[in-house]
């Protein structure tokens, strides 16, 4: 993607456009998608059409690894350790702060105390495994962390396989598995496998093609995927897309590919600005994503107040999106500092 394409830079140089994509995507996910879904704004088919954020997250993650192509691969143990430090450690700091907040609230809010007392051992285990289970408003967004962790940790192994298997073949096999499993009746425990396969397509595509995307191939992919995605949404076969997103379905894969190809074509001709505010959302993006539930509590109250005066959802959405942006930006100064302080303390003691 020239836009998601990329300058041919060395490992020591940053691709500021990739940083910009990461930041704007985080803003889109936190302020737009979560405003729509968490505060129940908007209607179908628009709600389904906007669900392309996670495929792009994994594509950008794979793209980040593309700068290591040709370099010596890290050992599996070293890579997993690095991923745990960067992905799981911030999560557990966030989880600790969330639990402390719930405990504090339980002393003054009876319903919180009742919810806390009803938690089982399985609930706490789910929380530790990033599957949810914490009785805090809007706490449903950590589901992707385990999927992201497994896929990124598998990178050294997949990179070795790709030294012997053509990338197109590798992605075709992965897509065929997604298609097959989409129409098979599996127990819910298999849903994580489906999600792994769907998001792995985007991760590997980012790794293989971010720096050498060709326009004619982009146009071919768009010509196939966009009509399929539009047909699925217009006919209702892919609505609500939220159901197919969490079940790892081929319909969701097609929507992600359609958006990815269109945005890649667009960004061939557009260079996104990378200013101080964008830098904040790039550097602190994951931290903002984790702690956004605290901002959502305030934003949700503002949305409720707005809708109490008018049923028009447009002003409510604008208030929600602005509140999520402003509160999360301001709050990240302290949450990110907390996270980095704990990291330094651990490094200092080891």
C-alpha positions as CSV (number, residue, x, y, z in Angstrom):
1,X,0.0,0.0,0.0
2,X,1.8,3.2,-0.9
3,X,-0.3,4.7,1.8
4,X,-0.1,1.6,3.8
5,X,2.8,1.0,1.5
6,X,5.6,2.4,2.6
7,X,8.7,3.8,2.3
8,X,11.6,1.3,2.2
9,X,13.2,2.2,5.4
10,X,15.8,0.5,7.5
11,X,15.0,-1.1,10.8
12,X,16.5,1.8,12.6
13,X,14.2,4.3,10.9
14,X,10.5,4.7,11.9
15,X,7.8,4.6,9.4
16,X,5.8,7.6,10.7
17,X,2.9,6.8,8.4
18,X,2.6,3.4,10.0
19,X,2.6,5.2,13.3
20,X,-0.1,7.5,12.0
21,X,-2.2,4.6,10.8
22,X,-2.0,3.0,14.2
23,X,-3.0,6.2,16.0
24,X,-5.9,7.1,13.8
25,X,-7.2,3.5,13.9
26,X,-7.1,3.6,17.7
27,X,-9.1,6.9,17.7
28,X,-11.6,5.3,15.3
29,X,-12.0,2.2,17.4
30,X,-12.3,4.0,20.8
31,X,-14.2,7.1,19.8
32,X,-16.4,5.9,16.9
33,X,-16.9,2.1,17.1
34,X,-17.2,1.9,20.8
35,X,-19.4,5.0,21.0
36,X,-21.8,3.3,18.6
37,X,-21.8,-0.1,20.3
38,X,-21.3,0.7,24.0
39,X,-23.9,3.5,24.0
40,X,-26.3,1.7,21.6
41,X,-26.3,4.4,18.9
42,X,-27.1,4.1,15.3
43,X,-28.8,1.3,13.4
44,X,-28.2,-1.4,10.9
45,X,-26.7,-1.8,8.3
46,X,-24.4,1.1,9.3
47,X,-23.4,-0.6,12.5
48,X,-22.3,-3.6,10.6
49,X,-20.5,-1.7,7.9
50,X,-18.2,0.1,10.4
51,X,-16.7,-3.0,12.0
52,X,-13.4,-3.2,10.2
53,X,-11.2,-1.9,13.0
54,X,-9.8,-5.2,14.3
55,X,-8.7,-6.6,10.9
56,X,-6.7,-3.4,10.5
57,X,-5.2,-3.7,14.0
58,X,-3.8,-7.1,13.0
59,X,-2.7,-5.9,9.6
60,X,-0.7,-3.1,11.1
61,X,0.8,-5.4,13.7
62,X,2.0,-7.7,10.9
63,X,3.2,-4.7,9.0
64,X,5.4,-3.7,11.9
65,X,7.1,-7.1,11.6
66,X,7.7,-6.6,7.9
67,X,10.7,-4.4,8.7
68,X,12.4,-7.4,10.2
69,X,12.2,-9.4,6.9
70,X,15.7,-10.6,6.0
71,X,17.0,-10.1,9.5
72,X,17.7,-13.0,11.8
73,X,14.6,-14.3,13.5
74,X,14.5,-14.1,17.3
75,X,14.2,-17.3,19.3
76,X,10.6,-18.3,20.2
77,X,11.3,-17.9,23.9
78,X,12.7,-14.4,23.5
79,X,9.9,-13.3,21.2
80,X,7.2,-14.6,23.6
81,X,8.9,-12.9,26.5
82,X,8.9,-9.6,24.6
83,X,5.3,-10.0,23.7
84,X,4.3,-10.7,27.3
85,X,6.1,-7.6,28.5
86,X,4.5,-5.4,25.9
87,X,1.0,-6.9,25.8
88,X,0.2,-8.8,29.0
89,X,2.1,-6.7,31.5
90,X,0.1,-3.5,30.7
91,X,-3.1,-5.5,30.8
92,X,-2.4,-6.8,34.3
93,X,-1.6,-3.3,35.6
94,X,-4.9,-2.2,34.1
95,X,-6.7,-5.2,35.6
96,X,-5.3,-4.5,39.0
97,X,-6.5,-0.8,38.8
98,X,-9.9,-1.9,37.7
99,X,-10.3,-4.4,40.5
100,X,-9.2,-1.8,43.0
101,X,-11.8,0.6,41.6
102,X,-14.5,-2.1,41.8
103,X,-13.5,-2.8,45.4
104,X,-13.6,0.9,46.3
105,X,-17.1,1.3,44.7
106,X,-18.4,-1.8,46.5
107,X,-18.3,0.1,49.8
108,X,-20.6,2.8,48.6
109,X,-22.7,1.1,45.9
110,X,-24.7,-1.9,47.1
111,X,-25.2,-3.3,43.6
112,X,-21.5,-3.4,42.9
113,X,-20.9,-5.2,46.2
114,X,-23.5,-7.8,45.2
115,X,-22.0,-8.3,41.8
116,X,-18.5,-8.7,43.4
117,X,-19.8,-11.3,45.9
118,X,-21.4,-13.3,43.1
119,X,-18.1,-13.8,41.2
120,X,-16.9,-17.4,41.0
121,X,-13.5,-18.8,40.6
122,X,-14.2,-19.2,36.9
123,X,-15.0,-15.5,36.7
124,X,-11.6,-14.5,38.2
125,X,-9.9,-17.0,35.9
126,X,-11.6,-15.5,32.9
127,X,-10.4,-12.1,34.0
128,X,-6.8,-13.2,34.3
129,X,-7.0,-14.8,30.9
130,X,-8.3,-11.5,29.4
131,X,-11.8,-13.0,28.7
132,X,-13.7,-10.5,30.9
133,X,-15.6,-11.4,34.1
134,X,-14.9,-8.1,35.9
135,X,-18.2,-6.3,37.1
136,X,-17.2,-2.9,35.7
137,X,-19.3,-1.0,33.1
138,X,-18.3,-1.7,29.5
139,X,-15.7,-4.3,30.5
140,X,-15.9,-6.4,27.4
141,X,-13.1,-5.0,25.3
142,X,-10.2,-7.3,26.5
143,X,-11.4,-10.3,24.5
144,X,-9.0,-9.7,21.7
145,X,-5.8,-9.6,23.8
146,X,-5.5,-13.4,24.1
147,X,-6.1,-13.7,20.3
148,X,-3.5,-11.0,19.6
149,X,-1.0,-12.5,22.0
150,X,-1.2,-16.0,20.5
151,X,-1.0,-14.8,16.9
152,X,1.9,-12.4,17.5
153,X,3.8,-15.0,19.5
154,X,3.4,-17.4,16.6
155,X,5.3,-15.0,14.3
156,X,8.7,-16.6,14.5
157,X,7.2,-20.0,13.7
158,X,5.1,-18.6,10.8
159,X,8.0,-16.6,9.4
160,X,10.0,-19.8,9.2
161,X,7.2,-21.6,7.4
162,X,6.9,-18.6,4.9
163,X,10.5,-19.2,4.0
164,X,9.4,-22.4,2.4
165,X,5.8,-21.7,1.4
166,X,4.7,-19.0,-1.0
167,X,2.8,-16.2,0.8
168,X,-0.2,-16.4,-1.6
169,X,-0.5,-20.2,-1.0
170,X,-0.2,-19.7,2.8
171,X,-2.9,-17.1,2.9
172,X,-5.1,-19.2,0.5
173,X,-4.9,-22.2,2.8
174,X,-5.7,-20.0,5.9
175,X,-8.7,-18.5,4.1
176,X,-9.9,-21.9,3.0
177,X,-9.8,-23.1,6.6
178,X,-11.8,-20.0,7.7
179,X,-14.4,-20.7,5.0
180,X,-14.7,-24.3,5.9
181,X,-15.1,-23.7,9.6
182,X,-17.6,-20.9,9.0
183,X,-20.1,-23.4,7.8
184,X,-19.3,-26.1,10.2
185,X,-21.1,-26.6,13.5
186,X,-18.6,-26.5,16.3
187,X,-18.9,-26.2,20.0
188,X,-18.3,-22.7,21.4
189,X,-14.8,-23.7,22.5
190,X,-13.7,-23.7,18.9
191,X,-14.7,-20.1,18.4
192,X,-11.2,-19.0,19.5
193,X,-9.7,-21.2,16.8
194,X,-11.9,-19.5,14.2
195,X,-10.9,-16.0,15.5
196,X,-7.2,-17.0,15.4
197,X,-7.5,-18.1,11.7
198,X,-9.5,-15.0,10.6
199,X,-7.1,-12.5,12.3
200,X,-4.1,-14.4,11.3
201,X,-5.0,-13.7,7.6
202,X,-4.7,-10.0,8.3
203,X,-1.5,-10.3,10.4
204,X,0.3,-12.3,7.7
205,X,-1.0,-10.1,4.9
206,X,0.5,-7.1,6.7
207,X,3.8,-8.9,7.2
208,X,4.0,-10.0,3.5
209,X,2.5,-7.1,1.6
210,X,2.7,-3.8,3.6
211,X,6.0,-2.8,1.9
212,X,5.4,-4.2,-1.6
213,X,1.7,-3.8,-2.3
214,X,1.0,-3.4,-6.0
215,X,-1.9,-1.3,-7.2
216,X,-3.2,-3.7,-9.8
217,X,-3.5,-6.5,-7.2
218,X,-5.2,-4.1,-4.8
219,X,-7.7,-3.2,-7.4
220,X,-8.4,-6.9,-8.1
221,X,-8.9,-7.7,-4.5
222,X,-11.2,-4.7,-4.1
223,X,-13.2,-5.7,-7.2
224,X,-13.9,-9.1,-5.7
225,X,-14.3,-8.3,-2.0
226,X,-16.2,-5.0,-2.1
227,X,-19.2,-6.3,-4.1
228,X,-19.3,-9.4,-1.8
229,X,-19.2,-7.3,1.3
230,X,-21.9,-4.9,0.0
231,X,-24.1,-7.7,-1.1
232,X,-23.9,-9.5,2.3
233,X,-24.8,-6.3,4.2
234,X,-27.5,-5.1,1.8
235,X,-29.2,-8.5,1.7
236,X,-28.9,-9.0,5.5
237,X,-26.8,-12.1,5.2
238,X,-24.0,-10.4,7.0
239,X,-26.1,-8.4,9.5
240,X,-25.5,-8.0,12.4
241,X,-21.8,-8.3,11.6
242,X,-21.0,-8.3,15.3
243,X,-22.2,-11.9,15.4
244,X,-19.8,-12.9,12.6
245,X,-17.0,-10.9,14.1
246,X,-16.9,-12.9,17.3
247,X,-17.5,-16.2,15.6
248,X,-14.6,-15.9,13.2
249,X,-16.8,-16.1,10.1
250,X,-15.9,-15.7,6.4
251,X,-18.4,-12.9,6.1
252,X,-16.3,-10.8,8.6
253,X,-13.1,-11.7,6.7
254,X,-14.6,-10.5,3.5
255,X,-15.7,-7.2,5.1
256,X,-12.2,-6.7,6.5
257,X,-10.5,-7.4,3.2
258,X,-12.9,-5.0,1.4
259,X,-12.2,-2.1,3.7
260,X,-8.4,-2.9,3.8
261,X,-8.2,-2.8,0.0
262,X,-10.2,0.4,-0.3
263,X,-8.2,2.2,2.4
264,X,-5.0,1.0,0.8
265,X,-6.0,2.4,-2.5
266,X,-7.0,5.7,-0.9
267,X,-3.9,6.0,1.2
268,X,-1.7,5.6,-1.9
269,X,-2.6,9.2,-2.6
270,X,-3.0,10.6,0.9
271,X,-0.4,11.2,3.5
272,X,-1.9,11.4,7.0
273,X,-0.6,14.2,9.3
274,X,1.4,13.1,12.2
275,X,1.3,15.8,14.9
276,X,1.7,15.9,18.7
277,X,-1.9,14.7,19.3
278,X,-1.5,11.8,16.9
279,X,1.8,10.9,18.6
280,X,-0.1,10.6,22.0
281,X,-2.5,8.1,20.5
282,X,0.2,6.2,18.8
283,X,2.6,6.0,21.8
284,X,-0.1,5.5,24.4
285,X,-2.7,3.8,22.2
286,X,-2.7,0.4,23.9
287,X,-2.9,2.0,27.3
288,X,-5.8,4.2,26.1
289,X,-7.6,1.2,24.8
290,X,-7.3,-0.6,28.1
291,X,-8.5,2.3,30.3
292,X,-11.2,3.6,28.0
293,X,-13.9,2.0,30.2
294,X,-13.3,4.7,32.8
295,X,-13.9,7.4,30.2
296,X,-16.9,5.5,28.9
297,X,-18.7,5.8,32.3
298,X,-18.6,9.6,32.0
299,X,-19.4,9.6,28.3
300,X,-22.3,7.2,28.8
301,X,-23.9,9.6,31.4
302,X,-23.5,12.5,28.9
303,X,-25.2,10.4,26.2
304,X,-28.1,9.5,28.6
305,X,-28.6,13.1,29.4
306,X,-28.6,14.1,25.7
307,X,-31.1,11.4,24.8
308,X,-33.4,12.5,27.6
309,X,-33.9,15.8,25.8
310,X,-34.0,14.4,22.2
311,X,-34.2,11.0,20.6
312,X,-32.0,12.3,17.8
313,X,-28.9,10.1,17.9
314,X,-26.6,12.4,15.9
315,X,-26.0,14.9,18.7
316,X,-25.7,12.0,21.2
317,X,-23.1,10.4,19.0
318,X,-21.1,13.6,18.6
319,X,-21.1,14.1,22.4
320,X,-20.0,10.5,22.9
321,X,-17.2,10.6,20.3
322,X,-15.9,13.9,21.6
323,X,-16.1,12.8,25.2
324,X,-14.3,9.6,24.6
325,X,-11.5,11.4,22.7
326,X,-11.1,14.2,25.2
327,X,-11.3,12.2,28.4
328,X,-9.1,9.4,27.1
329,X,-6.5,11.8,25.8
330,X,-6.3,13.6,29.1
331,X,-6.5,10.5,31.2
332,X,-3.7,8.7,29.3
333,X,-1.1,11.1,30.7
334,X,-1.7,9.5,34.1
335,X,-2.5,5.9,33.1
336,X,0.5,5.7,30.8
337,X,2.8,7.3,33.5
338,X,1.5,4.7,36.0
339,X,2.2,1.9,33.6
340,X,5.7,3.1,32.8
341,X,6.5,3.7,36.5
342,X,5.5,0.1,37.4
343,X,7.7,-1.1,34.6
344,X,10.7,0.8,35.7
345,X,10.2,-0.4,39.3
346,X,10.2,-4.0,38.1
347,X,13.3,-3.5,35.9
348,X,15.1,-1.8,38.7
349,X,14.5,-4.7,41.1
350,X,15.6,-7.3,38.6
